Amino acid sequence: MIVVTGATGALNGATVEQLLNRIPAEQIGVSVRDVASAQHFADRGVRVRQGSYEDPAALRHSFEGAEQVLLVSSSDPHADAVSLHRNGIEAAVEAGARRILYTSHQGAGAESPFRPARDHAATEELLAGSGVAWTSLRNGFYAHSLGWLLGPWQQTGTITAPADGPVSWTDRADAATAAAVILAGDRTFEGPVTLTASHAVTFADIAAMASGISGHEVKRIVVDDEEWIAGKVAAGTPEAMARMTLTTFRAAREGRFAGVDPLLAELLQREPRTVADRIAAGI
């Protein structure tokens, strides 16, 4: 059995949908906070059990009989993500899982200015020490994030943001499909694997794409970090949130999201969706 956590969320929910296209429903289980929210999976024959990273006993029960467990990374910016992930890893080991998979992030590293990258790196260390086979899915930065990082460029005709760097913006649905292919397939992936779009682009590149697609000039305007923070706070964004977002730009400037890898295209058996695709669809 394959058990997937966070199956009512966008990423792993899509992974479960893709698994249902590949293997019988009775071979799939989900671990969710609210079983009622996963009724649509139960109706199709998926085993649904309550479980959360805050409740190790419930997790162990939800992982019962699993050969593989897919752990989704915590999305709570206020939580101790590494401790929560440790609970998930330990519960999977205690339940007898033979492989643990984890949704990590491209650029995972202890020295990154981007806090989630540090959490992912620490979680990968826990996986390496778990005594169980593991696979870390280092997904590229999800392209839907551009919807709020680029600002209201459709109205203003400008992309106004701090200095950035190339990023291999990756479609979340493509990453979900790749996870399902890996889970359901016969090919073994050990340790970290990188799943990204085929090209990395800057905000200046995106402005040029937007200009071509919209038929109207979109300018890229670079602003000082602190000026950008002040503007966000004035517009109502909490300063802590604005500063957290700024670390995305800082990490990009260091090239931490610039790498590309052909594996995602190989798993999809097609080219991954591009930033231009997202712009054409309205982001």
N, C-alpha and C positions, 0 to 999 in steps of 0.2 A: 504493500500500500504506500502511496505517496500522500503525505499530510502537508497542507499549506496553511501557514498562519496569515493573519491579516486579510483573509479572503473576501471581506466586504469592502476593502479599500480598492482604489483604482488600479494599482499595479498588480497585486496578487489576485484580485478578483478577475482581471483579464487573463492572468496565467491559468487560473482554474478553468475559465471558459475555453482556453486553448487546449488544455489537457482533455477536456470532455470531447474534443474533436479527434483525440488521438488514442485514448485508452478507455475501457469501460468505466462507468461512473462508480461501480462498486470497488474500484481500485484507488479511489480518491477519497481523502478525508480533509476536512477543514477545521481549523481551530480558530474560533472567533469569540469576541467579547459577548456578543448578543446573538444567540442562536436564531432568534426570530428574524433578524436581518439577513440570515443566510437560508431562509426557507426556500428561496428559488433554487438553491443547490440541492437541498434535501428532497424537493419535489422531483428532481431528476435522478435521484439515487445516490447522491454523494453523502458520505457519512459526516454529519455535522455535530461537533461537540464544543462545549464552552471551554475557553482557555484564554489566559492573558499572561503576559510576562510578569505581572505583579503577583500571580498565583501559581507557584511552581507545581503544587499538587494537581491543580486542574490541568495544567499543561501536560503533565505526565499522562493523565488520563486521555487527553485529546490526542496525544502522540502514540497511544497504545497500538501495537501491531505495525507501526510504520517501518518500512525499509529505508525510505528517504523522507527527510523533513526539510521544507523550505521555510526559512526564517526571514520575515520581512524586517528591515531595520526600523527602529523606533522613529517616529516623526514628531515626537513631542519635544519642542526646543527647551523645555524647562526640566526635562527628566534626565536622570543619570542613565544615558542610553547604554553605556557599556555594561553596567550592572544588570539592566534588563535583558540585554543580549546574553549575558552569562547565564541568567536563569533559563533562557530558551535552550542554550547549548546543553546545559547540565540536564534539563528535562529530557531532551532528545537522546542523550547518552543513556540515561537511566531507563528510558523506554525501550532501549535496544535498537535504535536506528543504526543502520549500517553506513549511511552518508548524510551529512548535514550540508545544506546549501544555504547561502546567505546573500541577500540583496545589498551589495556594497556599492561603491562609487568609484569612478575613475579618479585618479589622483589621491587615493587613500594614502596617508602618510602621517607620521608622528610630528613632522615639522611644518605641516601645512597651516597657513593662517585661517583656513576654512575649518571651523570646529568639527562639522560632521566627518570631514576627511580623517581627523585624528581619532574620532570615535570608531570609524570603520577600520582603521589600522589596528587599534587596540582589540577590536572584536576578532579580526583575523588572527591575531596572536592567540586569543583564547581558543579559536577553532584549531589552530595548529597544535595546541597543547591538549586537545580534548581526547586524543587516542582513537578518534573515529575519522574515517575518510571525510574530506570536506572539499567544497567548491565555493569560492567567493565570486559572485557575479558583479564585476566592477562595471556597472552601467555608466554610460556617458551621461553628462548633465542633461536632465530631461528638458526637451525643447519647449514644453508648455510653459516653463518658467519664464520664457521670453515675454509672455503676455504681460507680466508686471515689471520685469527688468527693463524692457525697452521704453516704458512710459507710453503716454497717449500720442504716439507718433502719427497715427492716422488723422488726428485733429490738428496737431501742431506743425506737422511736416518736419519735425526734428526728432532725433534720438539723442537726448541729453542725459549723459551719465558720466561717471568717472572713467579714467583710462582703463582699458581692458586688455585682453589678449585673445589669441585664437582659442575657440572652444568647439569641441566636436559635439554640438547639440544633437541629442539623440531622442527619437520618438519613444515615448513610454510604452505605447502599444507594441512596438517592435521589440523592446526589451522583454516585455511579458511573453511574447511569442517565443523568443529565444529561450527563456527559462523553461517553458513547457517542452520545447524540443529537447533540451538537455535532460530534463527530468524523465521524459518518456522514451528517450533514445537509448541505443546500445553503446554509444561512444562515451568513454569516461574522461572527465575533466578534473584534474587534481589541482588544488590550490586556487590562486586567483586567475580569473580569465577576464579579458577586457572586451566589452560589448559596446561599440560606438558606431556612430554614423561614419561615412566614408571620407568626410572632409571636415576640417576645423575652420571656422570663420570668425572674424572680428565683428564688432558692431559697425565698423566702417563698411565692411563687406555686406552686412545685412542692410544698411542704409541704401547701398547701391542696388541690392536685390529689390528692396521695397520700392525704390524709384522706378525700376523697370517694370515691376508687376503692377503697380498702381497707376503708372503713367504720370505721376507727379513727383517732383524732386523732394527727396527726403534727405536732410542734412544730418551729419554726425557732429555733435557738439560735445567736446570734452570739457568737463568741469572739475575743479579741485575737489578732493575727497570731502573736506570739511564743508565746503560750499554746498555740495550735494546732500550731505547729512542735514545741514541747516534747512535746506529746501524741503526735504522729506518731513522733518519734524514740524515745520511750519504748515505743511499740508495735512498733518494729523497722524503721521506714522510715529509710534513710540521710538524714542532715540535708541533704545537697546535693539529693537528690531532693525532699524536703519543701519546701525553699526554691524550687526550680524550680516546683513545683506552686502555691506561694503566688503566683507572678507571674501565674498565671491569674486569681486573685481580684483582684489589683491592677489588671490590665488591664480586667477587667469593671467594676470600680468607676469606671474612667475612661471607661466607655461604649464601649470599643473593639469589643465584640461585640454591641452593641445594635441595629444597623441590620438592617432586613429588606428583601428585594427580591422582586418578583413573578416574576422570571425563572425560578426553579426550578419553580414551579407551572406556568408556561407551557410549559416544556420537557417536564415530566412529563405534561401535560394532565390534571392532577388536583392536589388539595391535597397538599403534602408531609406526611410523617408527623410527628406532634407528640410533645411530651414526654409528654402523657397517654397516647398510644399505647404509648410505651416503658414507662411505669409499669404499664400494664395487662398488658403482656407480661413484666413482671418485670425491666425494664431490660436 
